[in-house]
Amino acid sequence: MATLEDIGVSAIINILGAFAFLLAFALLRIQPINDRVYFPKWYIAGKRTSPRSWGGVVGKFVNLNIITYFTFLNWMPQALKMSESEIITHAGLDSAVFLRIYTLGLKIFGPIAIAALLVLIPVNLSDGTLSFLRRDLVVSDIDKLSISNVRSESNKFFVHIGMEYLFTFWSCYMLYKEYDRVASMRLKFLASQGRRAEQFTVLVRNVPRISGRSLSESVETFFQRNHPDHYLCHQAVYNANKFAKLIRKRNRLQNWLDYNQLKHERHPNKKRPTTDTGCLGLWGDEVDSIDYYKEQIKYLDRKITMERQKVLKDSKSVTPAAFVSFNSRWGAAVCAQTQQSKNPTLWLTNWAPEPRDVYWQNLAIPFFSLSVRKLVISLSVFALVFFYMIPIAFVQSLANLEGLEKVAPFLRPVIEWKFAKSFLQGFLPGLTLKLFLYFLPSFLMVMSKIEGHVAVSVLERRTAAKYYYFMLVNVFLGSIVTGTAFQQLHAFLHESPSQIPRNIGVSIPMKATFFITYIMVDGWAGIAGEILRLKYLVIFHLKNMFIVKTERDLDMAMNPGGVDFPETLPSLQLYFLLGLVYMVVTPILLPFILIFFAFAYFVYRHQVINVYNQQYESAAAFWPHVHGRIIASLLISQLLLLGLIGTKKAANSTPLLVVLPILTLTFHKYCKNRFEPAFRKYPLEEAVSKDEQDRATGSEIDLKSYLADAYLHPIFHSFEEVDLVEVKVENAPAQPQAQAKAHIESSSPSELSSPSPHHAHHLEDEPSQTVQNYEFEAPHSAYHYEAEQNYTAYHYEVESQNDVYSYDSQPHYQYYHY
């Protein structure tokens, strides 16, 4: 068990580690070569092009302005300057509400920590029960601050029960205010949005096959009959694996063509670039690279056109799903929120995710397969939870060396070495647990994808749910159970069974020392590591050195991703759980949690403003899950305290706690009925109001044209992007007009004009499984999309707060290596 000295060693190691990470970040962020790693949000928003350099070639990579090294900490106050409304405009509502979780933690645990330290610590110290049990149990000085130090049958337990009531009421009050605030922010955010495709579109799944009629005809007939006044059009969904493979191949060829054209443009007086036609360009005939890749793309365009025609004409490639669009928000709301068929397993309707949020691979999964997949994944998660008990038990063996020493005396020479003991008990257990959990969220995400969810936001929420259950069972309950077994192994083996409840009741509060070490590793040094972004820094420069050939490559290498909700939300909820469970049991843990919430809020605010670029916007749809799991933490806290006091034989005070879980559940049910509909349903009143507003302002447009390609599959968008990106080559020979005409006649899914505006999608390198056919006009053999892609989902009004550099308006190419 970690002693006060072990905790001190761990604190020193983690504080020094966090300080080293912060210092490294402060210095690395002002280097021009790292600007795209630490400020990618501003590049994506178009607010930055490249930092101005000093000192010629060297100054493009290293900051030679000495003055900036004296102001390298100015990022700290800058992270707090942007208001919440500006953050919503800049980064979206999801990011703003995510930051509010940290402030909620500070609001809940700040007053609780003050009251607990002033009231409960003196009460716990006043008894000396653990001093008498030291002969039988492994205890430390920190344990004397816990409820375990109060003697059995003591009237002092009334103080703990009273504080549990007080802390619960305070927590519920803050949860209610926050739920009310977030629900209001969500409704205001949705009301402020302009016309968006998902407001008019419903995703229909499990469309039945009718003999003699295609699926597309079935969809049109069904909705024209059941929604005659509001049905507008639909987009059928097709399987197109081979088509997607050809698109990815064409993207790679286009990338090589751009690279060679840029290379030739930079050195027009040198010989045109050449390549070998053999495998990987390592052998074979040497040919002109630009001409070779143009011919390869031209040949591939013809194959793409033929493959698409094959997909569109093959009835077996049609999947039982479609995006159905309506001429009003009211019509879409009615369809999305009602049962369409007397058979509840057919014609399943839900709001369509926004186009960026669609996970295309799962659209074709039938209803029966979904049920089977969910059952298989549930059993797999159950097995995984228990499998992970093995590494959890190993971690607890490191955290409880005294228990092992009593059972295995031959380990005493190693255990008794002072520094080794402090390191093993104070730092290594938390670090080892963090390492065991590192790859788990990615594995759980794969399992969620197998379940068949069709939106990236839903995938992340389901992954977060699995990870939360894992953290609850393994990290929290598993650590307590296995840690108690190792810690008091000698007592369990040599004392009568009647003493086991007493030993468990005394030992559970003592596990706070392990969680303190975990908080310092994960919540202090780990959060400092998040702002350093060392992994992304190394990956960016490796890509820049070996992969980046064009500006498009540079943008892809710079892609920072968004907030990692599948990992950060469960980790946050674990900290709420630890704080609420130990606020009465072992209140000394609360200051460590407060430091985490304050430090993490500061770091993530900086990351949201300067780094993260969210793939989608769910308008804080995750908040009901956050609220519900904090309520679950309150219930676990109350039940654990009830059990602990029961082992202390305090029969007079125990019944008072029975009412508290009932009150908490009643509060949760009230909040669920009061606020959750705002996150699950779209009010018809609001839909009518928005429709009337469009008509009153005269902003109505041709919705059929507007929705024409709103849910166009990313493989079409990626192909369109490659087709439209032109590289200026002044000295390259012009393509003959006849060849250009042949190229136009044979090429791409990009050949029929699409009148509607484009929407941002995620992105070209994603493996694709499906493609759309549009039923409001006859299919053609080729399509051409003239509108250029717009990959920025929001217009950012907030100027950068960084004053270290000034930025040129012309693009720079110092990142490219040839």
Helices and strands as residue ranges (DSSP letters): H 4-28, G 32-34, H 35-38, H 40-44, H 56-59, H 66-69, H 75-78, H 84-91, H 93-115, I 116-120, H 121-126, H 129-133, G 142-145, G 147-149, H 157-192, G 197-199, E 201-205, H 215-226, E 231-239, H 241-266, E 274-276, G 279-281, E 286-288, H 289-313, G 315-317, E 318-326, H 329-336, E 348-351, G 355-357, G 360-362, H 367-387, H 389-399, H 401-407, G 409-411, H 412-415, H 418-426, H 428-436, H 440-451, H 456-470, I 471-478, H 479-487, H 489-494, G 497-499, H 500-507, G 508-511, H 512-518, I 519-525, H 526-532, H 534-546, H 551-558, H 565-585, G 587-589, H 590-610, H 623-647, G 654-657, H 659-675, H 677-680, H 684-696, H 703-706, H 714-724, H 737-746, E 770-774
